[in-house]
Amino acid sequence: MIIGFLCIVIIFLIIKPKIDRFFEIDSCLDKGGRWNYEKNYCDTVKTDTFSLTGIWIYQDSSSFEIIEIRDSSGVTFTSYLNRRKSVGELDKDFIHYFYKSKGKLGYFDSNTIWISTDKYRFDYKIRGDTLNEFDKMGLQKSLTKIQESDN
């Protein structure tokens, strides 16, 4: 009985640091940060003293896109496209395209992020108060931060 109890205590002492680290990393990610595995600490959602949290917008004559970032798992992505104005679409039943989805955010590095929605993933370069959306064809559009987060 005592040997069994001692075995349980020893196993607990061995795995407790791993459990604590798991919850520390999970808490960091839940708060919108990213875990730096090399230096073993939480990088916040701020990039060079500039916070990603807030509302970002893109608009042209036929479309708009709004991204609200609250934290890394609290992102709302909304877009609208008037297909007739954008590409000359003549199908009267499919003139307007509206898409809204919850999403999440992740980092490639300190200046490059991705946002994943229910259907799509978008990649962005951070340049001050601008998110530059890019893909394999290059720059697609630039979103400007219009409001800080209320958090």
Backbone as CSV, one residue per row, in Angstrom:
resi,resn,N_x,N_y,N_z,CA_x,CA_y,CA_z,C_x,C_y,C_z
1,MET,0.805,-1.187,0.000,0.000,0.000,0.000,0.859,1.267,0.000
2,ILE,1.879,1.284,0.844,2.758,2.450,0.911,3.550,2.585,-0.385
3,ILE,3.978,1.469,-0.952,4.734,1.501,-2.210,3.857,2.056,-3.332
4,GLY,2.608,1.647,-3.382,1.685,2.160,-4.391,1.475,3.660,-4.251
5,PHE,1.313,4.107,-3.003,1.147,5.540,-2.759,2.399,6.308,-3.166
6,LEU,3.566,5.784,-2.836,4.830,6.439,-3.214,4.988,6.488,-4.733
7,CYS,4.581,5.433,-5.412,4.646,5.426,-6.888,3.745,6.516,-7.472
8,ILE,2.565,6.667,-6.936,1.645,7.698,-7.418,2.223,9.088,-7.172
9,VAL,2.814,9.317,-6.004,3.414,10.615,-5.689,4.576,10.899,-6.633
10,ILE,5.414,9.921,-6.884,6.569,10.101,-7.779,6.097,10.392,-9.200
11,ILE,5.116,9.663,-9.678,4.583,9.902,-11.035,3.992,11.300,-11.115
12,PHE,3.257,11.697,-10.070,2.671,13.040,-10.061,3.764,14.105,-10.107
13,LEU,4.819,13.934,-9.332,5.911,14.920,-9.318,6.631,14.987,-10.667
14,ILE,6.658,13.873,-11.396,7.309,13.851,-12.714,6.448,14.550,-13.757
15,ILE,5.130,14.311,-13.729,4.280,14.877,-14.793,3.717,16.256,-14.459
16,LYS,3.767,16.691,-13.197,3.203,17.999,-12.830,3.822,19.149,-13.622
17,PRO,5.136,19.235,-13.800,5.684,20.349,-14.600,5.155,20.355,-16.037
18,LYS,4.943,19.189,-16.620,4.411,19.130,-17.985,2.960,19.601,-18.030
19,ILE,2.182,19.237,-17.027,0.795,19.682,-16.956,0.744,21.195,-16.748
20,ASP,1.597,21.709,-15.839,1.640,23.155,-15.606,2.023,23.899,-16.885
21,ARG,2.999,23.387,-17.627,3.429,24.033,-18.871,2.291,24.020,-19.899
22,PHE,1.576,22.895,-20.002,0.449,22.809,-20.922,-0.569,23.909,-20.628
23,PHE,-0.943,24.064,-19.342,-1.935,25.079,-18.990,-1.390,26.496,-19.153
24,GLU,-0.099,26.695,-18.939,0.501,28.004,-19.151,0.451,28.385,-20.638
25,ILE,0.782,27.449,-21.525,0.732,27.685,-22.966,-0.709,27.888,-23.409
26,ASP,-1.622,27.065,-22.923,-3.034,27.187,-23.277,-3.596,28.541,-22.850
27,SER,-3.260,28.985,-21.662,-3.716,30.283,-21.168,-3.174,31.417,-22.040
28,CYS,-1.921,31.304,-22.442,-1.305,32.303,-23.327,-2.069,32.389,-24.638
29,LEU,-2.351,31.255,-25.250,-3.060,31.232,-26.533,-4.489,31.737,-26.383
30,ASP,-5.154,31.393,-25.275,-6.515,31.864,-25.032,-6.585,33.381,-24.899
31,LYS,-5.509,33.989,-24.409,-5.480,35.447,-24.236,-5.040,36.177,-25.501
32,GLY,-4.825,35.429,-26.586,-4.458,36.073,-27.839,-2.970,36.158,-28.079
33,GLY,-2.178,35.544,-27.244,-0.735,35.570,-27.434,-0.248,34.402,-28.255
34,ARG,1.048,34.306,-28.365,1.645,33.127,-28.987,2.807,32.702,-28.113
35,TRP,2.987,31.418,-27.983,4.006,30.879,-27.097,5.338,30.827,-27.828
36,ASN,6.366,31.420,-27.227,7.719,31.374,-27.764,8.411,30.167,-27.140
37,TYR,8.534,29.084,-27.912,9.086,27.835,-27.390,10.582,27.929,-27.136
38,GLU,11.286,28.759,-27.890,12.730,28.894,-27.699,13.052,29.591,-26.386
39,LYS,12.299,30.652,-26.073,12.565,31.442,-24.864,11.621,31.097,-23.718
40,ASN,10.641,30.250,-23.987,9.734,29.735,-22.967,8.923,30.836,-22.272
41,TYR,8.272,31.695,-23.071,7.400,32.719,-22.519,6.308,33.062,-23.521
42,CYS,5.326,33.844,-23.058,4.169,34.208,-23.863,4.402,35.548,-24.541
43,ASP,4.362,35.568,-25.879,4.352,36.819,-26.630,2.901,37.253,-26.726
44,THR,2.630,38.504,-26.410,1.250,38.969,-26.472,0.863,39.240,-27.915
45,VAL,-0.385,39.657,-28.135,-0.896,39.923,-29.477,-0.355,41.252,-29.998
46,LYS,0.544,41.881,-29.276,1.091,43.153,-29.736,2.324,42.899,-30.575
47,THR,2.454,43.680,-31.633,3.613,43.601,-32.513,4.267,44.971,-32.515
48,ASP,5.481,45.046,-31.971,6.190,46.332,-31.898,5.309,47.410,-31.272
49,THR,4.749,47.132,-30.096,3.882,48.013,-29.324,2.567,48.331,-30.028
50,PHE,2.245,47.677,-31.128,0.986,47.924,-31.825,0.084,46.717,-31.654
51,SER,-1.109,46.933,-31.171,-2.035,45.836,-30.903,-2.829,45.469,-32.154
52,LEU,-2.985,44.182,-32.389,-3.809,43.705,-33.497,-5.289,43.768,-33.166
53,THR,-5.623,43.801,-31.873,-7.031,43.786,-31.507,-7.717,45.071,-31.953
54,GLY,-8.919,44.923,-32.473,-9.680,46.059,-32.953,-10.424,45.703,-34.238
55,ILE,-10.881,46.731,-34.947,-11.637,46.526,-36.185,-10.811,47.034,-37.366
56,TRP,-10.700,46.184,-38.397,-9.935,46.461,-39.613,-10.910,46.448,-40.782
57,ILE,-10.736,47.355,-41.743,-11.690,47.443,-42.847,-10.993,47.672,-44.179
58,TYR,-11.591,47.093,-45.224,-11.206,47.332,-46.616,-12.498,47.652,-47.362
59,GLN,-12.433,48.619,-48.277,-13.613,48.944,-49.079,-13.172,49.459,-50.443
60,ASP,-13.879,49.003,-51.481,-13.730,49.596,-52.810,-15.134,49.773,-53.386
61,SER,-15.255,50.066,-54.667,-16.563,50.403,-55.246,-17.531,49.218,-55.318
62,SER,-17.031,47.994,-55.200,-17.927,46.845,-55.333,-17.886,45.876,-54.148
63,SER,-17.058,46.165,-53.140,-16.949,45.210,-52.036,-16.461,45.883,-50.761
64,PHE,-16.635,45.156,-49.661,-16.007,45.558,-48.409,-15.648,44.311,-47.620
65,GLU,-14.729,44.486,-46.674,-14.298,43.411,-45.796,-14.048,44.023,-44.430
66,ILE,-14.584,43.398,-43.386,-14.389,43.860,-42.022,-13.870,42.689,-41.195
67,ILE,-12.802,42.926,-40.468,-12.256,41.916,-39.565,-12.231,42.524,-38.165
68,GLU,-12.889,41.846,-37.232,-12.815,42.260,-35.830,-11.969,41.232,-35.085
69,ILE,-10.886,41.695,-34.479,-9.986,40.825,-33.729,-10.106,41.171,-32.251
70,ARG,-10.597,40.216,-31.456,-10.681,40.380,-30.014,-9.509,39.690,-29.335
71,ASP,-9.174,38.499,-29.783,-8.003,37.748,-29.341,-7.754,36.670,-30.387
72,SER,-6.800,35.789,-30.150,-6.427,34.833,-31.205,-7.531,33.856,-31.564
73,SER,-8.450,33.582,-30.649,-9.551,32.678,-30.985,-10.870,33.427,-31.127
74,GLY,-10.838,34.737,-31.012,-12.040,35.550,-31.119,-11.949,36.526,-32.279
75,VAL,-12.150,36.012,-33.489,-12.071,36.825,-34.701,-13.410,36.691,-35.430
76,THR,-13.927,37.813,-35.943,-15.112,37.783,-36.795,-14.731,38.369,-38.146
77,PHE,-14.998,37.612,-39.200,-14.658,38.007,-40.565,-15.961,38.220,-41.335
78,THR,-16.129,39.407,-41.947,-17.332,39.723,-42.715,-16.920,40.304,-44.057
79,SER,-17.533,39.816,-45.156,-17.226,40.386,-46.471,-18.493,40.443,-47.323
80,TYR,-18.490,41.391,-48.243,-19.594,41.560,-49.178,-18.998,41.857,-50.548
81,LEU,-19.611,41.297,-51.596,-19.167,41.538,-52.966,-20.386,41.711,-53.858
82,ASN,-20.407,42.804,-54.615,-21.423,43.006,-55.645,-20.819,42.457,-56.927
83,ARG,-21.228,41.265,-57.322,-20.617,40.573,-58.465,-20.842,41.301,-59.785
84,ARG,-21.958,41.987,-59.906,-22.222,42.722,-61.147,-21.196,43.837,-61.324
85,LYS,-20.918,44.583,-60.252,-19.933,45.665,-60.328,-18.509,45.126,-60.428
86,SER,-18.248,44.033,-59.734,-16.888,43.515,-59.664,-16.446,42.810,-60.943
87,VAL,-17.253,41.868,-61.437,-16.830,41.053,-62.578,-17.853,41.062,-63.713
88,GLY,-18.879,41.912,-63.612,-19.883,41.971,-64.667,-20.805,40.774,-64.674
89,GLU,-20.973,40.138,-63.532,-21.842,38.955,-63.408,-23.272,39.328,-63.789
90,LEU,-23.863,38.569,-64.673,-25.209,38.877,-65.146,-26.290,37.994,-64.529
91,ASP,-25.882,36.973,-63.773,-26.847,36.084,-63.134,-27.601,36.860,-62.061
92,LYS,-28.868,37.197,-62.318,-29.640,38.048,-61.407,-29.859,37.394,-60.051
93,ASP,-29.740,36.066,-59.967,-29.926,35.385,-58.694,-28.660,35.355,-57.840
94,PHE,-27.540,35.757,-58.430,-26.281,35.684,-57.684,-25.474,36.977,-57.866
95,ILE,-26.137,38.100,-57.672,-25.458,39.386,-57.789,-24.684,39.690,-56.509
96,HIS,-25.307,39.452,-55.363,-24.712,39.819,-54.081,-24.159,38.591,-53.380
97,TYR,-22.901,38.704,-52.918,-22.281,37.636,-52.138,-21.921,38.212,-50.775
98,PHE,-22.486,37.620,-49.723,-22.216,38.054,-48.354,-21.691,36.865,-47.575
99,TYR,-20.616,37.067,-46.813,-20.022,35.982,-46.040,-19.647,36.518,-44.666
100,LYS,-20.079,35.818,-43.627,-19.714,36.171,-42.259,-19.364,34.890,-41.530
101,SER,-18.248,34.925,-40.792,-17.792,33.726,-40.117,-16.972,34.089,-38.886
102,LYS,-17.043,33.236,-37.885,-16.101,33.325,-36.775,-14.780,32.777,-37.278
103,GLY,-13.699,33.195,-36.655,-12.397,32.727,-37.091,-11.410,32.704,-35.951
104,LYS,-10.183,32.343,-36.296,-9.095,32.376,-35.325,-7.839,32.899,-36.015
105,LEU,-6.922,33.352,-35.221,-5.716,34.000,-35.712,-4.499,33.219,-35.263
106,GLY,-3.479,33.170,-36.107,-2.219,32.553,-35.735,-1.068,33.327,-36.354
107,TYR,0.127,33.019,-35.908,1.320,33.723,-36.367,2.209,32.828,-37.215
108,PHE,2.760,33.399,-38.296,3.882,32.778,-38.995,5.168,33.283,-38.357
109,ASP,5.248,34.583,-38.129,6.344,35.227,-37.413,5.787,36.508,-36.804
110,SER,6.636,37.382,-36.266,6.132,38.549,-35.540,5.447,39.569,-36.439
111,ASN,5.640,39.506,-37.752,5.021,40.475,-38.658,4.075,39.846,-39.671
112,THR,3.793,38.561,-39.535,2.940,37.871,-40.495,1.960,36.984,-39.740
113,ILE,0.664,37.154,-40.039,-0.370,36.374,-39.366,-1.242,35.672,-40.395
114,TRP,-2.025,34.709,-39.938,-3.069,34.096,-40.755,-4.370,34.186,-39.973
115,ILE,-5.457,34.288,-40.718,-6.794,34.237,-40.130,-7.555,33.139,-40.849
116,SER,-8.077,32.203,-40.064,-8.806,31.067,-40.607,-10.280,31.211,-40.243
117,THR,-11.159,31.100,-41.258,-12.604,31.146,-41.039,-13.164,29.742,-41.252
118,ASP,-14.490,29.630,-41.289,-15.111,28.322,-41.533,-14.731,27.754,-42.892
119,LYS,-14.542,28.617,-43.897,-14.277,28.158,-45.259,-12.903,28.531,-45.803
120,TYR,-12.322,29.620,-45.317,-11.133,30.176,-45.960,-10.027,30.451,-44.950
121,ARG,-8.802,30.620,-45.492,-7.685,31.111,-44.704,-7.047,32.261,-45.456
122,PHE,-6.730,33.337,-44.741,-6.124,34.518,-45.324,-4.812,34.808,-44.608
123,ASP,-3.814,35.265,-45.363,-2.509,35.594,-44.808,-2.290,37.100,-44.905
124,TYR,-1.691,37.675,-43.853,-1.504,39.126,-43.787,-0.106,39.477,-43.299
125,LYS,0.456,40.525,-43.865,1.666,41.161,-43.361,1.211,42.361,-42.540
126,ILE,1.791,42.544,-41.365,1.435,43.661,-40.493,2.378,44.819,-40.793
127,ARG,1.804,45.954,-41.137,2.575,47.170,-41.401,1.904,48.325,-40.648
128,GLY,2.255,48.502,-39.378,1.652,49.565,-38.571,0.165,49.354,-38.424
129,ASP,-0.633,50.328,-38.889,-2.090,50.211,-38.778,-2.715,49.623,-40.039
130,THR,-1.927,48.845,-40.790,-2.403,48.224,-42.026,-2.112,46.726,-42.020
131,LEU,-3.106,45.935,-42.428,-2.911,44.509,-42.681,-2.923,44.327,-44.190
132,ASN,-1.819,43.878,-44.743,-1.718,43.640,-46.185,-1.990,42.166,-46.471
133,GLU,-3.139,41.879,-47.095,-3.477,40.506,-47.446,-2.654,40.093,-48.659
134,PHE,-2.034,38.907,-48.574,-1.225,38.421,-49.689,-1.487,36.941,-49.911
135,ASP,-1.181,36.491,-51.107,-1.217,35.071,-51.423,-0.102,34.796,-52.418
136,LYS,-0.120,33.641,-53.073,0.965,33.289,-53.990,1.043,34.224,-55.190
137,MET,-0.020,34.994,-55.440,-0.013,35.956,-56.550,0.456,37.341,-56.103
138,GLY,0.712,37.529,-54.810,1.188,38.807,-54.303,0.147,39.519,-53.455
139,LEU,0.282,40.852,-53.349,-0.620,41.663,-52.543,-2.026,41.640,-53.134
140,GLN,-3.022,41.378,-52.290,-4.411,41.336,-52.742,-5.184,42.573,-52.325
141,LYS,-5.046,42.975,-51.065,-5.726,44.174,-50.578,-5.104,44.583,-49.255
142,SER,-5.410,45.807,-48.845,-4.907,46.321,-47.575,-6.078,46.750,-46.704
143,LEU,-6.097,46.268,-45.471,-7.112,46.636,-44.501,-6.508,47.647,-43.538
144,THR,-7.287,48.653,-43.187,-6.824,49.708,-42.282,-7.541,49.579,-40.951
145,LYS,-6.789,49.753,-39.868,-7.395,49.687,-38.550,-8.179,50.964,-38.310
146,ILE,-9.481,50.802,-37.966,-10.315,51.978,-37.757,-10.750,52.140,-36.300
147,GLN,-10.572,51.084,-35.487,-11.011,51.179,-34.102,-10.218,50.216,-33.243
148,GLU,-9.788,50.690,-32.071,-9.139,49.821,-31.104,-10.173,48.904,-30.469
149,SER,-9.718,47.797,-29.932,-10.614,46.870,-29.257,-11.178,47.511,-27.998
150,ASP,-12.405,47.121,-27.636,-13.024,47.613,-26.405,-12.550,46.850,-25.192
151,ASN,-11.721,45.822,-25.386,-11.264,44.977,-24.268,-10.432,45.768,-23.299
